[in-house]
């Protein structure tokens, strides 16, 4: 079941010319072109990592800060990709 979800962007996605998934973006195609060995296998994970430093107390003079970390798997279908 997980293999079917991880290859959804290559097998189950409909291409109608609209940007509905990260696989529809020009950047996805550029990365496939630059690294053809990595893009050959549809099950290779495509990950996005987002970090954002924030001060939880709103006072810039304090030494405490938080770093929320988001890791997204772009291979998954949209209903699972951002869950």
C-alpha positions as CSV (number, residue, x, y, z in Angstrom):
1,X,0.0,0.0,0.0
2,X,2.8,2.4,0.9
3,X,4.5,1.8,-2.5
4,X,1.4,2.7,-4.3
5,X,1.2,6.0,-2.4
6,X,4.9,6.7,-2.9
7,X,4.6,6.2,-6.7
8,X,1.3,8.1,-7.0
9,X,3.1,11.2,-8.5
10,X,4.4,9.0,-11.4
11,X,1.5,6.6,-11.9
12,X,-1.8,7.9,-10.6
13,X,-1.6,11.6,-11.1
14,X,-3.5,13.2,-14.0
15,X,-1.6,15.8,-16.0
16,X,-4.1,18.5,-17.0
17,X,-1.5,21.3,-17.2
18,X,-2.5,22.8,-13.8
19,X,-0.2,23.0,-10.8
20,X,-2.0,20.6,-8.4
21,X,1.0,18.8,-7.0
22,X,4.8,19.5,-6.6
23,X,5.4,17.0,-9.5
24,X,3.6,19.5,-11.8
25,X,6.2,22.2,-11.2
26,X,9.0,23.1,-13.5
27,X,11.5,22.7,-10.7
28,X,10.6,19.0,-10.4
29,X,11.4,18.6,-14.1
30,X,14.7,20.5,-13.7
31,X,15.8,18.3,-10.8
32,X,14.9,15.2,-12.9
33,X,17.0,16.6,-15.7
34,X,20.0,17.5,-13.5
35,X,20.0,14.2,-11.6
36,X,18.6,11.6,-14.0
37,X,19.8,8.6,-11.9
38,X,17.8,9.8,-8.9
39,X,14.6,10.5,-10.9
40,X,14.6,7.2,-12.7
41,X,13.0,5.4,-9.7
42,X,9.6,6.8,-8.8
43,X,9.9,5.5,-5.2
44,X,12.9,7.7,-4.4
45,X,11.8,10.1,-1.8
46,X,11.5,13.8,-2.5
47,X,11.6,15.7,0.7
48,X,11.0,19.3,1.7
49,X,12.5,20.7,4.9
50,X,11.3,24.0,6.3
51,X,12.8,25.7,9.4
52,X,11.7,28.9,10.9
53,X,13.2,30.6,14.0
54,X,10.8,32.3,16.2
55,X,10.9,33.9,19.6
56,X,8.0,32.5,21.7
57,X,7.9,35.5,24.0
58,X,7.9,38.3,21.5
59,X,10.9,40.0,23.1
60,X,14.0,40.2,20.9
61,X,16.4,40.7,23.8
62,X,15.8,37.2,25.2
63,X,18.1,34.3,24.4
64,X,15.3,31.8,24.0
65,X,13.9,30.8,20.7
66,X,12.0,27.9,19.1
67,X,12.8,26.2,15.8
68,X,9.7,24.5,14.3
69,X,10.7,21.9,11.8
70,X,8.4,20.7,9.0
71,X,9.4,17.7,6.9
72,X,7.1,16.9,3.9
73,X,7.2,13.9,1.6
74,X,6.4,15.2,-1.9
75,X,5.9,11.8,-3.5
76,X,2.7,11.2,-1.7
77,X,-0.8,12.2,-3.1
78,X,-2.0,15.7,-2.1
79,X,-4.4,14.3,0.5
80,X,-1.4,12.7,2.3
81,X,1.4,15.0,1.3
82,X,0.5,17.9,3.7
83,X,-1.2,15.9,6.4
